Amino acid sequence: MDIIEVIKSGKCNEADLLEFITNNDIEIAIAAAESELATEPILDIAAHDRDKKVRMAALNNPNIGDKTLKFLFNDQDEDIVALAKSILKRRN
């Protein structure tokens, strides 16, 4: 079973996700950010990633915290900014 399958099957823990979220393989980092097991701290790390796809994956995870959403209000990508604002508005 490859790493992405392990992540998607939920056969990993928070320590594993922490390692995967910082992986240089973008597909692995995206899978970690999309995981339903990803916690707020894991998603906050993903939200700081240089790659837009990783930040977007974190943004689309329902476990993302309000603090991280607010951080993404200042993202360099206007799509991420708009989505972060929209998600926070729906929550309030």
C-alpha positions in Angstrom: 0.0 0.0 0.0 1.5 3.4 -1.0 1.5 6.4 1.3 -1.5 8.1 -0.3 -3.6 4.9 0.1 -2.5 4.7 3.7 -3.7 8.3 4.3 -7.0 7.9 2.4 -7.7 4.6 4.3 -7.3 6.4 7.6 -4.5 4.0 8.6 -2.3 6.7 9.9 -2.1 8.9 13.0 -1.5 12.6 13.7 2.3 12.0 13.8 2.2 10.4 10.4 0.0 13.2 9.0 2.5 15.8 10.4 5.3 14.0 8.5 3.1 13.7 5.3 1.9 17.3 5.3 5.5 18.6 5.0 6.4 16.0 2.4 8.1 17.4 -0.8 5.7 15.2 -2.8 2.8 17.6 -3.4 0.3 14.7 -3.9 1.2 13.3 -0.5 0.9 16.7 1.2 -2.5 17.2 -0.5 -3.8 13.8 0.6 -2.7 14.6 4.2 -4.5 18.0 4.1 -7.6 16.3 2.7 -7.7 13.6 5.4 -10.6 13.6 7.8 -8.1 12.8 10.5 -6.2 16.1 9.9 -6.4 18.2 13.0 -6.4 22.0 13.2 -2.6 22.2 13.8 -2.0 19.9 10.8 -4.2 22.1 8.6 -2.6 25.2 9.9 0.8 23.9 8.6 -0.8 23.1 5.3 -2.3 26.6 5.1 1.3 27.9 5.2 2.5 25.7 2.4 4.0 27.4 -0.7 1.9 25.3 -3.0 -1.6 26.6 -3.7 -3.0 23.1 -4.1 -1.9 22.1 -0.6 -3.4 25.4 0.9 -6.6 24.8 -1.1 -6.8 21.2 0.3 -6.5 22.5 3.8 -9.1 25.1 3.1 -11.6 22.5 1.9 -11.1 20.3 5.0 -14.0 20.9 7.4 -11.6 20.5 10.3 -9.9 23.8 9.5 -10.0 26.3 12.4 -11.3 29.8 12.3 -7.8 31.2 13.1 -6.4 29.4 10.0 -9.2 30.7 7.9 -8.5 34.2 9.0 -4.8 33.7 8.2 -5.8 32.7 4.7 -7.6 36.1 4.3 -4.1 37.4 3.5 -3.1 34.7 1.0 -1.5 35.7 -2.3 -4.1 33.8 -4.2 -7.5 35.6 -4.6 -9.4 32.3 -5.0 -8.1 31.2 -1.6 -8.9 34.5 0.0 -12.5 34.5 -1.3 -13.1 30.9 -0.3 -11.7 31.4 3.2 -13.9 34.4 3.7 -17.0 32.5 2.4 -16.4 29.5 4.7 -16.0 31.7 7.8 -19.1 33.7 6.9 -21.1 30.5 6.6 -19.9 29.4 10.0 -21.0 32.6 11.7 
